[in-house]
């Protein structure tokens, strides 16, 4: 919430907007709500919202049990992401 806003913000309304936003960025497009249902969810006072699934572009670290015991440093792996940049001629 921005402290410079002129009107006080309803915390429940803010949480509802964040929740609906998370529903809109789920990894699988078929899990995302339609725009019509988003409008309904935002318009209703107390909508029943589904629990959002994993968002798209989510990276997660997995800690393994092969930690270095002397330094107590955990090793981890990352999801592999590739980026392709198009260069004009």
Steps between C-alpha positions, in 0.01 A plus 500: 500500500623843414505732802449798267151388395235756586240253623558217746517161331284209615745218584249228404446665161876516445546132590212408266667688212832325564326161518317559170827617346669176606217303340567688175869407479477126562742285299232319297274728293201270550525561877475878456160670535332671207478879502125473561557293813776739616255790476243301700758402765607862543142628504360260760541598866623162634572267206600139551844489338689188402848444635748617233736241354864555410546826308672519162870587496541364852846385603544282803812390679535141614737437788673164503637288780850510347592804704856572598512402866811707578363827364130425554429642152204352317533428131200553278379464146297741288247459228671544163375799304617596154466844345510562127577850378409588143752718318393700193722505194 
